[in-house]
Amino acid sequence: MSFYLVFIQTLSILAIVALVGGPLLLGAHTSSAGRRWIERRFRDQAVDLTRWAALVALIAMLGSLYLSDGVGFTPCLLCWYQRIAMYPLVVVCGVGALTRDPNSWRYGVPLAAAGLLIAVYHVALQFQPALDIVSCDAGAPCTGRYVLVFGFISIPVLAGAAFLLILGLLVSARTVSRAAAGPRAAGASSRG
């Protein structure tokens, strides 16, 4: 089996994990019981959650570079927009993890949310080309599928899964860092 096939299948399996894990993390925030579970499960681990988000972003970035520079796939316009959202996430989350800043989620959440929206539109466009409102290059059409694994995983699905998991991890980091700051802030105001 070639490196390319192993690579694509591995990314596809990771995408399935992200497509399950991201919504579970985000869904936990829809109820107070879910937020309390996140706070208990990841107590004092906001930086670790940010570290995981940085790793996911790094894998996505390296994957996109391999597919374009190693394999030779030409990125379409929407792929470039997704890269514009993903590549800074490596730096934002990486610096947040290295400096142990529990509030680095503030900068990563908007990038991940924007990238996710672009990826969702890109996936929809691949299944319904009539939705095309973006002028894509004929040499690299946004509706083209260079990869199709398990019948539904294309390159935009890989990116969308990564953005979804990063968003879930960073929103969870926000919940944990706010919960940790809550008792300290309450203790400081009662002494004042």
Secondary structure as the mmCIF struct_conf table of DSSP 4:
data_model
#
loop_
_struct_conf.conf_type_id
_struct_conf.id
_struct_conf.beg_label_comp_id
_struct_conf.beg_label_asym_id
_struct_conf.beg_label_seq_id
_struct_conf.end_label_comp_id
_struct_conf.end_label_asym_id
_struct_conf.end_label_seq_id
HELX_RH_AL_P HELX_RH_AL_P1 PHE A 3 ALA A 28
TURN_TY1_P TURN_TY1_P1 HIS A 29 THR A 30
BEND BEND1 SER A 31 SER A 31
HELX_RH_AL_P HELX_RH_AL_P2 SER A 32 ARG A 41
TURN_TY1_P TURN_TY1_P2 PHE A 42 ASP A 44
HELX_RH_AL_P HELX_RH_AL_P3 ALA A 46 LEU A 65
HELX_RH_PI_P HELX_RH_PI_P1 TYR A 66 GLY A 70
BEND BEND2 VAL A 71 VAL A 71
HELX_LH_PP_P HELX_LH_PP_P1 PHE A 73 PRO A 75
HELX_RH_AL_P HELX_RH_AL_P4 LEU A 77 LEU A 98
TURN_TY1_P TURN_TY1_P3 THR A 99 ARG A 100
TURN_TY1_P TURN_TY1_P4 PRO A 102 SER A 104
HELX_RH_AL_P HELX_RH_AL_P5 TRP A 105 PHE A 127
HELX_RH_3T_P HELX_RH_3T_P1 PRO A 129 LEU A 131
BEND BEND3 VAL A 134 VAL A 134
TURN_TY1_P TURN_TY1_P5 ALA A 138 GLY A 139
BEND BEND4 ALA A 140 ALA A 140
TURN_TY1_P TURN_TY1_P6 CYS A 142 THR A 143
BEND BEND5 TYR A 146 TYR A 146
STRN STRN1 VAL A 149 VAL A 149
TURN_TY1_P TURN_TY1_P7 PHE A 150 PHE A 152
STRN STRN2 ILE A 153 ILE A 153
HELX_RH_AL_P HELX_RH_AL_P6 ILE A 155 ARG A 191
#
